[in-house]
Amino acid sequence: MTATGERPEVPETFGAIVRSLASAQKPGRGAPPYSRWINRRLGRLLAAAAYLAGRTPNQVTGLSALMTAIALVLVATVQPSWWLGILVAFLLLLGYALDSADGQLARLRGGGTKAGEWLDHVVDAFKIVIFHGVILISLYRFDTGWPDTILLIPLGFIVVSSVFFFAMILTDQLRRIASAERGRAYAKPSGGGGWLQTIVAIPTDYAVLCLSFVLFGWMDGFVVFYGLLFLANALILLAVLGRWFRQLRAIDAS
């Protein structure tokens, strides 16, 4: 809602709505490439369509969760193949675009709600664990030609992804609390990485995980790529945990 309690004026045409969203897009500096240049644009298109159809942000969040759930059920229950991998990647990327659309739709409708933000984060928390859980199930159920020790990769990925998500949310909340205690407006740090941060963040991009299923018909390639993603994410997690801890120590010292 606006400061006067009224909804902001929204253009009536699809193209005008998309342009309006693009002009109000939050900065993408340092964000992973797909999320920054592709997913947000797809989200704008879906948000504009949802607005004109009279949908709510929570309905879009629910549709995002449904697309992701269908994809993950297929991974756990169907023999890996090329067609399956392409279908799963498509459904996951569609769910990802819808996940971007719900927040942009909320902006069109005058701002999000606490309940909507809670729902969005809870769906993400489920998705993070189940995503790697169904890969573990698939590797266990279907013959890959690899020893059973590869099951440690999705188990490790569950830990890394869950800790990454929790630490990111917690760090952001602690920064907000510190700003409120000092009577200051909250400004999330940009990270200052620019292009370097964008490149380094590529392994952490959810879209890269989604696209890895294109290799699902070539299990050797999928396992190697997935394993490398796990190692990269584990190293990046260790680096950002250290950086976030130092930032919070600096806040305490000030």
C-alpha positions in Angstrom: 0.0 0.0 0.0 1.0 3.6 -0.5 1.6 6.1 2.3 -2.0 7.2 2.0 -3.3 3.7 2.3 -4.3 3.5 -1.4 -3.1 1.1 -4.1 -0.6 2.7 -6.6 -1.9 3.3 -10.0 -1.1 0.4 -12.4 -1.1 0.7 -16.2 -4.0 -1.2 -17.9 -2.1 -2.9 -20.7 0.3 -5.9 -20.5 3.2 -4.1 -22.1 2.8 -1.0 -19.9 2.7 -3.2 -16.7 5.9 -5.0 -17.7 7.7 -1.7 -18.4 6.5 -0.3 -15.0 7.8 -3.4 -13.2 11.1 -3.1 -15.1 11.6 0.5 -14.0 10.9 -0.4 -10.4 13.1 -3.5 -10.4 15.4 -3.9 -7.4 19.2 -3.7 -8.1 20.7 -7.0 -9.4 24.3 -6.1 -8.7 26.2 -9.2 -7.7 23.2 -11.6 -8.3 23.8 -14.8 -10.3 23.5 -14.4 -14.1 20.3 -16.4 -14.8 18.5 -14.9 -11.8 19.6 -11.4 -12.7 19.0 -11.3 -16.5 16.5 -14.0 -17.3 14.4 -15.1 -14.3 13.5 -11.6 -13.2 12.4 -10.8 -16.8 10.3 -13.9 -17.0 8.9 -13.1 -13.6 7.8 -9.6 -14.8 5.9 -11.2 -17.7 4.2 -13.7 -15.5 3.4 -11.1 -12.8 1.8 -8.8 -15.4 -0.3 -11.7 -16.8 -1.3 -12.7 -13.2 -2.3 -9.1 -12.4 -4.5 -8.8 -15.5 -6.1 -12.2 -14.6 -6.9 -11.0 -11.1 -4.6 -13.5 -9.3 -3.1 -12.9 -5.9 0.6 -13.3 -4.9 -0.2 -16.3 -2.7 -1.9 -18.0 -5.6 1.2 -17.5 -7.8 3.3 -18.8 -4.9 1.1 -21.9 -4.8 1.4 -22.4 -8.6 5.2 -22.1 -8.3 5.2 -24.8 -5.6 2.9 -27.0 -7.7 5.2 -26.9 -10.7 8.2 -27.7 -8.6 6.4 -30.5 -6.8 5.4 -32.2 -10.0 9.0 -32.0 -11.3 10.4 -33.5 -8.1 7.9 -36.3 -7.9 8.9 -37.3 -11.4 12.6 -37.3 -10.4 11.9 -39.7 -7.5 9.6 -42.1 -9.4 10.6 -42.2 -13.1 13.7 -43.9 -14.6 16.2 -41.2 -15.6 16.2 -40.4 -19.3 16.7 -37.5 -21.7 13.0 -36.6 -22.0 12.5 -36.8 -18.3 15.5 -34.5 -17.7 14.3 -31.9 -20.1 10.7 -32.0 -18.7 12.0 -31.7 -15.2 14.3 -28.8 -16.0 11.4 -27.0 -17.8 9.0 -27.4 -14.8 11.6 -26.3 -12.3 12.5 -23.2 -14.3 8.8 -22.4 -14.7 8.4 -22.7 -10.9 11.4 -20.5 -10.4 10.0 -17.8 -12.7 6.7 -17.9 -10.8 8.7 -17.6 -7.6 10.0 -14.3 -8.9 6.6 -13.3 -10.2 4.8 -13.5 -6.8 6.9 -10.7 -5.3 6.6 -8.5 -8.3 2.8 -9.1 -8.4 2.7 -8.0 -4.7 4.5 -4.8 -5.7 1.8 -4.1 -8.3 -0.9 -4.6 -5.8 0.6 -2.1 -3.4 3.1 -4.2 -1.4 3.4 -7.6 0.1 2.1 -9.0 3.4 3.9 -10.6 6.3 1.9 -13.8 5.7 2.8 -13.8 2.0 6.5 -13.4 2.8 6.3 -16.2 5.4 4.6 -18.5 2.9 7.2 -17.7 0.2 10.1 -18.5 2.6 8.4 -21.7 4.0 7.9 -23.0 0.4 11.6 -22.3 -0.3 12.7 -24.1 2.8 10.7 -27.2 1.8 12.0 -27.0 -1.8 15.7 -26.8 -0.7 15.5 -30.1 1.3 13.2 -32.0 -1.0 15.1 -31.0 -4.2 18.3 -32.9 -3.1 16.2 -35.6 -1.3 14.6 -36.8 -4.5 18.0 -36.9 -6.3 19.1 -39.1 -3.5 16.0 -41.3 -4.0 16.6 -41.5 -7.7 20.3 -42.4 -7.3 19.3 -45.1 -4.8 16.4 -46.6 -6.8 17.8 -46.6 -10.3 21.1 -48.2 -11.4 23.7 -45.5 -12.1 26.8 -47.7 -12.3 28.3 -45.7 -9.4 29.1 -47.0 -5.9 26.7 -46.2 -3.1 29.0 -43.6 -1.7 27.6 -41.1 -4.3 24.5 -41.0 -2.0 26.7 -38.8 0.2 26.6 -36.0 -2.4 22.9 -35.2 -2.1 23.0 -35.7 1.7 25.9 -33.2 1.8 24.0 -30.8 -0.5 21.0 -30.9 1.8 23.1 -29.7 4.7 24.9 -27.0 2.6 21.8 -25.7 1.0 19.8 -25.6 4.3 22.6 -23.9 6.2 23.1 -21.4 3.4 19.4 -20.5 3.3 19.0 -20.3 7.1 22.2 -18.2 7.6 21.2 -15.8 4.8 17.8 -15.2 6.2 19.1 -14.9 9.8 21.9 -12.5 8.9 19.4 -10.3 7.1 17.0 -10.3 10.0 19.8 -9.5 12.5 20.9 -6.5 10.3 17.3 -5.2 10.3 17.1 -5.5 14.1 20.4 -3.7 14.5 19.2 -0.9 12.2 15.9 -0.6 14.1 17.7 -0.5 17.5 19.9 2.4 16.2 16.9 4.2 14.6 18.3 3.9 11.1 16.7 3.0 7.8 17.8 -0.5 6.8 20.0 -0.8 3.7 21.0 -4.3 2.7 24.8 -4.4 1.9 25.4 -4.8 -1.9 28.5 -7.0 -1.3 30.5 -4.8 -3.5 31.5 -7.6 -5.8 29.9 -6.4 -9.0 30.8 -8.6 -12.0 33.2 -10.7 -10.0 30.6 -11.6 -7.4 28.1 -12.4 -10.3 30.6 -14.9 -11.8 31.5 -16.4 -8.4 27.8 -16.8 -7.6 27.1 -18.9 -10.7 27.3 -22.3 -8.9 24.8 -21.0 -6.2 22.2 -20.1 -8.9 19.2 -22.3 -8.4 18.7 -22.2 -12.2 22.0 -24.0 -12.6 20.7 -26.9 -10.5 17.5 -26.9 -12.5 19.4 -27.0 -15.8 21.6 -29.9 -14.5 18.7 -32.2 -15.2 19.3 -31.8 -18.9 22.1 -34.3 -18.3 19.7 -36.8 -16.6 19.8 -39.1 -19.5 23.6 -39.3 -19.2 24.0 -40.3 -15.6 27.8 -40.2 -15.5 27.7 -36.6 -16.7 24.9 -35.7 -14.3 26.7 -37.2 -11.3 30.0 -35.4 -12.1 28.3 -32.1 -12.7 26.1 -32.4 -9.6 29.1 -33.4 -7.5 31.2 -30.4 -8.7 28.2 -28.1 -7.9 28.1 -29.5 -4.4 31.9 -28.8 -3.9 31.6 -25.3 -5.2 28.6 -24.5 -3.0 30.3 -25.9 0.0 33.4 -23.7 -0.5 31.2 -20.6 -1.2 29.2 -21.3 2.0 32.4 -21.4 4.1 33.5 -18.1 2.6 30.2 -16.3 3.0 29.7 -17.6 6.6 33.0 -16.0 7.5 32.1 -12.8 5.8 28.6 -12.6 7.5 30.1 -13.3 10.9 32.6 -10.6 10.5 29.9 -8.1 9.4 27.8 -8.9 12.5 30.9 -8.6 14.7 31.5 -5.1 13.2 27.8 -4.2 14.0 28.3 -5.3 17.6 31.5 -3.3 17.9 29.8 -0.2 16.6 
